[in-house]
Amino acid sequence: MMSLTSKSIAFVGKNLIFGGCCCNASFDRCIVRNYAKVNGGSKIVCCKRRSTQCGVSSVMKIVEPTLNGGTQAIQGLNGLDLKNYSDAPISPAQLFDVVADDLKTLNKNLQSIVGAENPVLMSAAEQIFSAGGKRMRPALVFLVSRATAELLGLNELTVKHRRLAEIIEMIHTASLIHDDVLDESDLRRGKETVHQLFGTRVAVLAGDFMFAQSSWYLANLENIEVIKLISQVIKDFASGEIKQASSLFDCDVQLDEYLIKSYYKTASLIAASTKGAAIFSGADNIIVEKMYEYGKNLGLSFQVVDDILDFTQSAEQLGKPAATDLSKGNLTAPVIFALEKEPKLRDIIESEFSEPGSLDEAIELVKSCGGIERAQELAKEKADLAIRNLQCLPQSTFRLALEDMVAYNLQRIA
């Protein structure tokens, strides 16, 4: 996995925008024009054109993105209009319908893998598994697996594809259990957290076990590239937590630092999910990297949207107290943008909300200073890039679901 530094952000640098499409020349070139409602859901409306040259560089010009929150200018590609997402909501069930059978098999296998070791561990894991999770990461594994397998004429997923999805979900679950311990969260998706039910000791051990179990299954895949990829993710989780802990209430935190932390904590695992799936399909290196880029940009967009919702949704909608990150000194994109315009916000945050009502005042300042709107632009910027990364896949229900995943994410803030 490429290294990331604050001076050269791998996921926003112009050098990572591919100028051409790597699909077979016989495929239709599909340029995303806009989103519209098709068959009751938001679908990509494509302008197709037969061409012997497969590329996007001739019709789109990329202007190098900035790190200060400006929306990336993409000439020839319309931005995603949030208003288009409010009329026909996309549900996770719709998104994953084409891999519903794969997800059922996954659930059975997870229960067998975890429950076979210890009933207490299964109870702890089940608390997360049953708390309304969408199984987004393993679903992405299945969608990318099937979308890339079509390129090579594969009709069915391999055992390694399925094992990868299970490993990814175990790692994600372990990270949630540990996150709740570190954040001292009592609720997740409206349910009591594992450490609240079973105690901190059991929660930590349950998370450790799932990390260890996933690592053992990972080693048995016997693919050194994927082993390195997923092992890096586990390291990234720790790096993200350390970065977050070392910058609490720091009003000088920069957007690129926020993006790096977001990559470590969220996008790294999603990018590894999509890249690993393409590797096991036997896709060529260019497509493998495109799938990595898709997962990375989707993951970053998801994190920014989550951080926006922390300010715009109620505690009941969030399943946890609103503005939790801000109250604990974790400054996210909306706050970083608002700090550029409102000096008073800095004073309130640096006082660590010592005055009564100061947290509520800070929340209102973030909203009134345009922090939410600029964070929306950032989420849309990453979404645009994610859509671009999919253009080398053949048209299929699986690619359409991957595109709709981008729409579903932005629809959450429409």
KACORLIN-V196409 format. One record per residue. N is the residue number from 1. PSI is psi in radians with two decimals (999 if undefined). OMEGA is omega in degrees with one decimal (999 if undefined). BURIAL is 1 if it has 16 or more other C-alpha atoms within 10 Angstrom, else 0. Layout:
n:N psi:PSI omega:OMEGA burial:BURIAL
n:N psi:PSI omega:OMEGA burial:BURIAL
This chain:
n:1 psi:2.42 omega:-176.6 burial:0
n:2 psi:2.61 omega:178.9 burial:0
n:3 psi:2.69 omega:-178.7 burial:0
n:4 psi:2.29 omega:174.5 burial:0
n:5 psi:2.80 omega:-178.7 burial:0
n:6 psi:-0.36 omega:-179.8 burial:0
n:7 psi:-0.47 omega:-178.7 burial:0
n:8 psi:1.54 omega:-174.5 burial:0
n:9 psi:1.99 omega:-173.9 burial:1
n:10 psi:-0.51 omega:-174.0 burial:0
n:11 psi:0.10 omega:174.2 burial:1
n:12 psi:-0.06 omega:-177.6 burial:1
n:13 psi:2.53 omega:-178.6 burial:0
n:14 psi:-0.47 omega:-175.9 burial:0
n:15 psi:-0.24 omega:179.3 burial:0
n:16 psi:0.01 omega:176.9 burial:0
n:17 psi:1.97 omega:-177.8 burial:1
n:18 psi:2.39 omega:-177.8 burial:1
n:19 psi:-0.25 omega:-177.2 burial:0
n:20 psi:2.87 omega:-178.8 burial:0
n:21 psi:2.49 omega:-173.5 burial:1
n:22 psi:0.16 omega:-178.6 burial:1
n:23 psi:2.96 omega:179.9 burial:1
n:24 psi:2.50 omega:-175.6 burial:0
n:25 psi:-0.31 omega:-179.1 burial:0
n:26 psi:-0.24 omega:179.7 burial:0
n:27 psi:2.70 omega:174.0 burial:1
n:28 psi:2.45 omega:172.6 burial:1
n:29 psi:2.26 omega:-174.3 burial:1
n:30 psi:2.01 omega:-179.4 burial:1
n:31 psi:2.16 omega:-178.1 burial:1
n:32 psi:2.15 omega:178.3 burial:1
n:33 psi:-0.91 omega:179.8 burial:0
n:34 psi:2.95 omega:176.4 burial:1
n:35 psi:2.50 omega:176.5 burial:1
n:36 psi:2.89 omega:-179.9 burial:0
n:37 psi:2.17 omega:177.6 burial:0
n:38 psi:2.19 omega:179.5 burial:0
n:39 psi:0.71 omega:174.0 burial:0
n:40 psi:0.08 omega:179.8 burial:0
n:41 psi:2.89 omega:178.8 burial:1
n:42 psi:2.11 omega:179.8 burial:1
n:43 psi:2.84 omega:176.5 burial:1
n:44 psi:2.24 omega:173.1 burial:1
n:45 psi:2.05 omega:-172.5 burial:0
n:46 psi:2.56 omega:170.4 burial:0
n:47 psi:1.83 omega:-174.2 burial:0
n:48 psi:2.57 omega:-177.6 burial:0
n:49 psi:2.17 omega:180.0 burial:0
n:50 psi:2.30 omega:-178.1 burial:0
n:51 psi:2.53 omega:175.8 burial:0
n:52 psi:-0.26 omega:175.7 burial:0
n:53 psi:2.17 omega:-177.1 burial:1
n:54 psi:1.84 omega:180.0 burial:1
n:55 psi:2.83 omega:177.9 burial:1
n:56 psi:-0.16 omega:-174.5 burial:1
n:57 psi:-0.44 omega:-177.6 burial:0
n:58 psi:-0.30 omega:-176.4 burial:0
n:59 psi:-0.18 omega:-178.9 burial:0
n:60 psi:2.38 omega:176.1 burial:0
n:61 psi:2.20 omega:-178.7 burial:0
n:62 psi:2.24 omega:171.4 burial:1
n:63 psi:2.27 omega:-173.3 burial:0
n:64 psi:2.27 omega:-179.3 burial:0
n:65 psi:2.78 omega:177.1 burial:1
n:66 psi:2.92 omega:178.8 burial:0
n:67 psi:0.03 omega:-176.0 burial:1
n:68 psi:0.33 omega:172.1 burial:0
n:69 psi:-0.02 omega:178.2 burial:1
n:70 psi:2.45 omega:178.5 burial:0
n:71 psi:2.34 omega:-179.8 burial:1
n:72 psi:2.28 omega:178.0 burial:1
n:73 psi:2.12 omega:177.6 burial:1
n:74 psi:1.80 omega:-178.3 burial:1
n:75 psi:2.22 omega:-178.5 burial:0
n:76 psi:-0.14 omega:179.2 burial:0
n:77 psi:2.02 omega:-179.9 burial:1
n:78 psi:2.45 omega:175.0 burial:0
n:79 psi:2.85 omega:-179.2 burial:1
n:80 psi:2.07 omega:-178.8 burial:1
n:81 psi:2.05 omega:-177.0 burial:0
n:82 psi:-0.46 omega:-178.0 burial:1
n:83 psi:-0.41 omega:-177.9 burial:0
n:84 psi:-0.10 omega:-172.6 burial:1
n:85 psi:-0.06 omega:-172.5 burial:1
n:86 psi:-0.42 omega:-172.7 burial:0
n:87 psi:-0.66 omega:-176.7 burial:0
n:88 psi:1.44 omega:-176.2 burial:0
n:89 psi:2.50 omega:175.2 burial:1
n:90 psi:2.27 omega:178.3 burial:1
n:91 psi:2.70 omega:175.6 burial:0
n:92 psi:-0.60 omega:179.4 burial:1
n:93 psi:-0.71 omega:176.7 burial:0
n:94 psi:-0.77 omega:-176.8 burial:0
n:95 psi:-0.74 omega:-170.4 burial:1
n:96 psi:0.20 omega:-177.3 burial:1
n:97 psi:-0.63 omega:-176.1 burial:1
n:98 psi:-0.22 omega:176.0 burial:1
n:99 psi:0.43 omega:-177.5 burial:1
n:100 psi:-0.73 omega:179.7 burial:0
n:101 psi:-0.65 omega:177.5 burial:0
n:102 psi:-0.70 omega:-179.0 burial:1
n:103 psi:-0.60 omega:175.8 burial:1
n:104 psi:-0.77 omega:177.3 burial:0
n:105 psi:-0.70 omega:178.2 burial:0
n:106 psi:-0.83 omega:-177.8 burial:1
n:107 psi:-0.73 omega:178.8 burial:0
n:108 psi:-0.76 omega:-178.4 burial:0
n:109 psi:-0.66 omega:179.1 burial:0
n:110 psi:-0.75 omega:178.7 burial:1
n:111 psi:-0.67 omega:179.5 burial:0
n:112 psi:-0.74 omega:-177.2 burial:0
n:113 psi:-0.83 omega:-175.0 burial:1
n:114 psi:-0.81 omega:-175.2 burial:1
n:115 psi:-0.44 omega:-178.4 burial:1
n:116 psi:-0.41 omega:-175.8 burial:0
n:117 psi:-0.82 omega:-174.3 burial:0
n:118 psi:2.20 omega:-179.7 burial:0
n:119 psi:-0.61 omega:179.5 burial:0
n:120 psi:-0.74 omega:177.9 burial:0
n:121 psi:-0.68 omega:179.3 burial:1
n:122 psi:-0.72 omega:178.5 burial:1
n:123 psi:-0.73 omega:179.0 burial:1
n:124 psi:-0.81 omega:-179.7 burial:1
n:125 psi:-0.68 omega:-178.9 burial:1
n:126 psi:-0.51 omega:177.5 burial:1
n:127 psi:-0.62 omega:176.3 burial:1
n:128 psi:-0.82 omega:-176.2 burial:1
n:129 psi:-0.59 omega:-174.5 burial:1
n:130 psi:0.14 omega:-174.2 burial:0
n:131 psi:0.52 omega:175.4 burial:0
n:132 psi:0.22 omega:179.1 burial:0
n:133 psi:2.56 omega:-174.6 burial:0
n:134 psi:-0.08 omega:-175.9 burial:0
n:135 psi:0.67 omega:-175.1 burial:1
n:136 psi:-0.77 omega:-174.4 burial:1
n:137 psi:-0.87 omega:175.9 burial:1
n:138 psi:-0.56 omega:176.5 burial:1
n:139 psi:-0.69 omega:177.1 burial:1
n:140 psi:-0.66 omega:175.8 burial:1
n:141 psi:-0.84 omega:-178.2 burial:1
n:142 psi:-0.74 omega:-178.5 burial:1
n:143 psi:-0.82 omega:179.2 burial:1
n:144 psi:-0.67 omega:178.3 burial:1
n:145 psi:-0.84 omega:-177.1 burial:1
n:146 psi:-0.64 omega:179.2 burial:1
n:147 psi:-0.72 omega:-179.8 burial:1
n:148 psi:-0.52 omega:178.2 burial:1
n:149 psi:-0.56 omega:179.2 burial:1
n:150 psi:-0.56 omega:179.0 burial:1
n:151 psi:-0.53 omega:-175.6 burial:1
n:152 psi:0.12 omega:177.3 burial:0
n:153 psi:0.36 omega:177.7 burial:0
n:154 psi:2.33 omega:-177.2 burial:0
n:155 psi:-0.33 omega:-175.4 burial:0
n:156 psi:2.70 omega:177.6 burial:0
n:157 psi:2.66 omega:177.4 burial:1
n:158 psi:2.92 omega:174.8 burial:0
n:159 psi:-0.62 omega:-179.1 burial:0
n:160 psi:-0.64 omega:174.7 burial:1
n:161 psi:-0.84 omega:-175.6 burial:1
n:162 psi:-0.69 omega:178.5 burial:1
n:163 psi:-0.67 omega:177.7 burial:1
n:164 psi:-0.77 omega:179.5 burial:1
n:165 psi:-0.71 omega:179.2 burial:1
n:166 psi:-0.73 omega:178.9 burial:1
n:167 psi:-0.79 omega:-179.2 burial:1
n:168 psi:-0.76 omega:-178.8 burial:1
n:169 psi:-0.63 omega:176.5 burial:1
n:170 psi:-0.74 omega:179.0 burial:1
n:171 psi:-0.75 omega:179.1 burial:1
n:172 psi:-0.79 omega:-179.8 burial:1
n:173 psi:-0.76 omega:177.9 burial:1
n:174 psi:-0.72 omega:-179.4 burial:1
n:175 psi:-0.62 omega:178.4 burial:1
n:176 psi:-0.75 omega:179.2 burial:1
n:177 psi:-0.80 omega:179.5 burial:1
n:178 psi:-0.68 omega:178.9 burial:1
n:179 psi:-0.76 omega:-178.6 burial:1
n:180 psi:-0.60 omega:176.4 burial:1
n:181 psi:-0.85 omega:-178.3 burial:1
n:182 psi:-0.68 omega:-177.7 burial:0
n:183 psi:-0.09 omega:-177.3 burial:0
n:184 psi:0.71 omega:-179.1 burial:0
n:185 psi:2.33 omega:178.9 burial:1
n:186 psi:-0.37 omega:-177.2 burial:1
n:187 psi:2.53 omega:169.4 burial:1
n:188 psi:2.12 omega:-177.0 burial:1
n:189 psi:0.65 omega:175.9 burial:1
n:190 psi:-0.02 omega:179.6 burial:1
n:191 psi:2.72 omega:177.6 burial:1
n:192 psi:2.49 omega:-179.3 burial:1
n:193 psi:2.90 omega:-177.6 burial:1
n:194 psi:-0.79 omega:-177.4 burial:1
n:195 psi:-0.45 omega:177.3 burial:1
n:196 psi:-0.62 omega:-178.4 burial:1
n:197 psi:-0.76 omega:-170.7 burial:0
n:198 psi:-0.13 omega:-177.9 burial:0
n:199 psi:2.72 omega:-176.4 burial:0
n:200 psi:-0.71 omega:-177.6 burial:1
n:201 psi:-0.87 omega:-179.9 burial:0
n:202 psi:-0.70 omega:-179.1 burial:1
n:203 psi:-0.82 omega:179.4 burial:1
n:204 psi:-0.79 omega:-179.9 burial:1
n:205 psi:-0.63 omega:178.0 burial:0
n:206 psi:-0.76 omega:177.2 burial:1
n:207 psi:-0.75 omega:178.4 burial:1
n:208 psi:-0.75 omega:-179.0 burial:1
n:209 psi:-0.77 omega:-177.5 burial:1
n:210 psi:-0.61 omega:173.0 burial:1
n:211 psi:-0.79 omega:-178.9 burial:1
n:212 psi:-0.74 omega:-179.9 burial:0
n:213 psi:-0.74 omega:179.1 burial:1
n:214 psi:-0.65 omega:178.9 burial:1
n:215 psi:-0.66 omega:179.3 burial:1
n:216 psi:-0.80 omega:177.4 burial:0
n:217 psi:-0.60 omega:177.8 burial:1
n:218 psi:-0.80 omega:179.5 burial:1
n:219 psi:-0.61 omega:-178.5 burial:0
n:220 psi:-0.14 omega:173.5 burial:0
n:221 psi:-0.39 omega:175.5 burial:0
n:222 psi:0.73 omega:173.9 burial:0
n:223 psi:1.85 omega:-170.8 burial:0
n:224 psi:-0.59 omega:-179.9 burial:0
n:225 psi:-0.78 omega:179.8 burial:0
n:226 psi:-0.65 omega:177.8 burial:1
n:227 psi:-0.80 omega:178.1 burial:1
n:228 psi:-0.72 omega:-177.8 burial:0
n:229 psi:-0.90 omega:-176.2 burial:1
n:230 psi:-0.62 omega:177.6 burial:1
n:231 psi:-0.65 omega:177.5 burial:1
n:232 psi:-0.61 omega:179.5 burial:1
n:233 psi:-0.80 omega:-179.2 burial:1
n:234 psi:-0.68 omega:175.0 burial:1
n:235 psi:-0.70 omega:-179.5 burial:0
n:236 psi:-0.67 omega:177.8 burial:1
n:237 psi:-0.85 omega:-179.0 burial:1
n:238 psi:-0.73 omega:179.4 burial:0
n:239 psi:-0.71 omega:179.4 burial:1
n:240 psi:-0.74 omega:179.2 burial:1
n:241 psi:-0.69 omega:179.3 burial:0
n:242 psi:-0.77 omega:178.4 burial:0
n:243 psi:-0.73 omega:-179.3 burial:1
n:244 psi:-0.79 omega:-178.2 burial:1
n:245 psi:-0.51 omega:-176.4 burial:0
n:246 psi:-0.05 omega:-177.6 burial:0
n:247 psi:0.35 omega:180.0 burial:1
n:248 psi:2.36 omega:179.8 burial:1
n:249 psi:0.36 omega:179.2 burial:1
n:250 psi:1.81 omega:-176.6 burial:0
n:251 psi:-0.03 omega:176.9 burial:1
n:252 psi:0.08 omega:179.6 burial:0
n:253 psi:2.39 omega:-176.4 burial:0
n:254 psi:2.80 omega:-178.5 burial:1
n:255 psi:-0.64 omega:-179.3 burial:1
n:256 psi:-0.57 omega:175.9 burial:1
n:257 psi:-0.71 omega:176.4 burial:1
n:258 psi:-0.74 omega:-178.5 burial:1
n:259 psi:-0.68 omega:177.3 burial:1
n:260 psi:-0.81 omega:178.7 burial:1
n:261 psi:-0.70 omega:179.0 burial:1
n:262 psi:-0.64 omega:175.9 burial:1
n:263 psi:-0.86 omega:-178.3 burial:1
n:264 psi:-0.77 omega:-171.5 burial:1
n:265 psi:-0.46 omega:-173.3 burial:1
n:266 psi:-0.98 omega:-169.7 burial:1
n:267 psi:-0.50 omega:-177.6 burial:1
n:268 psi:-0.81 omega:-178.6 burial:1
n:269 psi:-0.69 omega:179.4 burial:1
n:270 psi:-0.75 omega:178.2 burial:1
n:271 psi:-0.70 omega:177.7 burial:1
n:272 psi:-0.60 omega:178.5 burial:1
n:273 psi:-0.86 omega:-175.9 burial:1
n:274 psi:-0.64 omega:178.6 burial:1
n:275 psi:-0.80 omega:179.4 burial:1
n:276 psi:-0.68 omega:178.5 burial:1
n:277 psi:-0.76 omega:179.7 burial:1
n:278 psi:-0.63 omega:178.0 burial:1
n:279 psi:-0.80 omega:-178.4 burial:1
n:280 psi:-0.27 omega:173.2 burial:1
n:281 psi:-0.19 omega:-178.4 burial:1
n:282 psi:0.37 omega:-179.7 burial:1
n:283 psi:2.73 omega:179.8 burial:1
n:284 psi:2.93 omega:-171.0 burial:0
n:285 psi:-0.61 omega:-178.1 burial:0
n:286 psi:-0.77 omega:178.7 burial:0
n:287 psi:-0.69 omega:177.3 burial:1
n:288 psi:-0.78 omega:-179.8 burial:1
n:289 psi:-0.60 omega:176.0 burial:1
n:290 psi:-0.70 omega:179.6 burial:1
n:291 psi:-0.60 omega:173.7 burial:1
n:292 psi:-0.81 omega:-179.6 burial:1
n:293 psi:-0.70 omega:177.5 burial:1
n:294 psi:-0.88 omega:-179.3 burial:1
n:295 psi:-0.69 omega:-179.7 burial:1
n:296 psi:-0.85 omega:-178.8 burial:1
n:297 psi:-0.66 omega:174.9 burial:1
n:298 psi:-0.76 omega:-179.9 burial:1
n:299 psi:-0.74 omega:178.3 burial:1
n:300 psi:-0.73 omega:178.2 burial:1
n:301 psi:-0.72 omega:177.7 burial:1
n:302 psi:-0.75 omega:-178.2 burial:1
n:303 psi:-0.74 omega:178.8 burial:1
n:304 psi:-0.74 omega:178.4 burial:1
n:305 psi:-0.78 omega:177.0 burial:1
n:306 psi:-0.70 omega:-179.0 burial:1
n:307 psi:-0.54 omega:174.4 burial:1
n:308 psi:-0.80 omega:-178.5 burial:1
n:309 psi:-0.48 omega:178.5 burial:1
n:310 psi:-0.37 omega:178.9 burial:1
n:311 psi:-0.42 omega:-171.1 burial:1
n:312 psi:-0.28 omega:179.8 burial:1
n:313 psi:2.78 omega:178.6 burial:0
n:314 psi:2.92 omega:177.8 burial:0
n:315 psi:-0.63 omega:179.6 burial:0
n:316 psi:-0.71 omega:179.0 burial:0
n:317 psi:-0.68 omega:-177.7 burial:0
n:318 psi:-0.46 omega:-174.0 burial:1
n:319 psi:0.28 omega:178.0 burial:0
n:320 psi:2.92 omega:179.4 burial:1
n:321 psi:2.48 omega:178.5 burial:1
n:322 psi:2.71 omega:178.7 burial:1
n:323 psi:0.61 omega:-179.3 burial:1
n:324 psi:-0.78 omega:-178.3 burial:1
n:325 psi:-0.83 omega:-178.5 burial:1
n:326 psi:-0.73 omega:-177.9 burial:1
n:327 psi:-0.48 omega:-179.7 burial:1
n:328 psi:0.07 omega:176.4 burial:0
n:329 psi:0.12 omega:177.6 burial:1
n:330 psi:1.87 omega:-173.7 burial:1
n:331 psi:2.05 omega:-176.5 burial:1
n:332 psi:-3.10 omega:-172.9 burial:1
n:333 psi:-0.86 omega:-179.3 burial:1
n:334 psi:-0.66 omega:-179.5 burial:1
n:335 psi:-0.76 omega:-179.1 burial:1
n:336 psi:-0.74 omega:178.6 burial:1
n:337 psi:-0.74 omega:-178.7 burial:1
n:338 psi:-0.59 omega:179.9 burial:1
n:339 psi:-0.46 omega:179.4 burial:1
n:340 psi:-0.38 omega:-173.5 burial:1
n:341 psi:-0.34 omega:-173.2 burial:0
n:342 psi:1.72 omega:179.7 burial:0
n:343 psi:-0.55 omega:-178.4 burial:0
n:344 psi:-0.56 omega:-179.7 burial:0
n:345 psi:-0.68 omega:177.6 burial:1
n:346 psi:-0.80 omega:-178.6 burial:1
n:347 psi:-0.72 omega:-178.3 burial:0
n:348 psi:-0.79 omega:-177.8 burial:1
n:349 psi:-0.77 omega:-178.5 burial:1
n:350 psi:-0.37 omega:175.0 burial:0
n:351 psi:-0.06 omega:-178.8 burial:0
n:352 psi:0.67 omega:173.6 burial:1
n:353 psi:0.78 omega:-176.8 burial:1
n:354 psi:-0.43 omega:-178.7 burial:0
n:355 psi:2.49 omega:177.3 burial:0
n:356 psi:2.33 omega:178.7 burial:0
n:357 psi:-0.03 omega:-175.7 burial:0
n:358 psi:-0.56 omega:177.6 burial:1
n:359 psi:-0.80 omega:178.7 burial:1
n:360 psi:-0.67 omega:178.3 burial:0
n:361 psi:-0.73 omega:179.2 burial:0
n:362 psi:-0.72 omega:179.1 burial:1
n:363 psi:-0.76 omega:179.8 burial:1
n:364 psi:-0.63 omega:178.0 burial:0
n:365 psi:-0.70 omega:177.2 burial:1
n:366 psi:-0.73 omega:-178.6 burial:1
n:367 psi:-0.70 omega:-175.4 burial:1
n:368 psi:-0.32 omega:-176.5 burial:0
n:369 psi:0.16 omega:177.8 burial:1
n:370 psi:0.18 omega:-179.6 burial:1
n:371 psi:-0.67 omega:-179.7 burial:1
n:372 psi:-0.80 omega:-177.2 burial:1
n:373 psi:-0.72 omega:-179.7 burial:1
n:374 psi:-0.57 omega:174.8 burial:1
n:375 psi:-0.63 omega:175.0 burial:1
n:376 psi:-0.72 omega:178.2 burial:1
n:377 psi:-0.71 omega:179.5 burial:1
n:378 psi:-0.74 omega:178.0 burial:1
n:379 psi:-0.69 omega:179.0 burial:1
n:380 psi:-0.65 omega:178.2 burial:1
n:381 psi:-0.81 omega:179.3 burial:1
n:382 psi:-0.61 omega:177.6 burial:1
n:383 psi:-0.73 omega:176.8 burial:1
n:384 psi:-0.78 omega:-179.7 burial:1
n:385 psi:-0.70 omega:179.2 burial:1
n:386 psi:-0.74 omega:177.2 burial:1
n:387 psi:-0.73 omega:178.8 burial:1
n:388 psi:-0.67 omega:-176.8 burial:1
n:389 psi:-0.33 omega:-177.0 burial:1
n:390 psi:-0.10 omega:-171.0 burial:1
n:391 psi:-0.21 omega:179.8 burial:1
n:392 psi:-0.06 omega:176.4 burial:1
n:393 psi:2.58 omega:175.2 burial:1
n:394 psi:2.65 omega:177.0 burial:1
n:395 psi:2.26 omega:179.8 burial:1
n:396 psi:2.96 omega:176.5 burial:0
n:397 psi:-0.48 omega:-178.5 burial:0
n:398 psi:-0.76 omega:175.7 burial:1
n:399 psi:-0.70 omega:179.5 burial:1
n:400 psi:-0.69 omega:177.9 burial:1
n:401 psi:-0.65 omega:177.5 burial:1
n:402 psi:-0.67 omega:176.4 burial:1
n:403 psi:-0.73 omega:179.9 burial:1
n:404 psi:-0.44 omega:175.7 burial:1
n:405 psi:-0.68 omega:177.1 burial:1
n:406 psi:-0.76 omega:179.4 burial:1
n:407 psi:-0.75 omega:179.9 burial:1
n:408 psi:-0.74 omega:-179.3 burial:1
n:409 psi:-0.86 omega:-178.7 burial:1
n:410 psi:-0.50 omega:178.8 burial:1
n:411 psi:-0.43 omega:-179.3 burial:1
n:412 psi:-0.36 omega:178.8 burial:1
n:413 psi:0.24 omega:-179.9 burial:1
n:414 psi:999 omega:999 burial:0
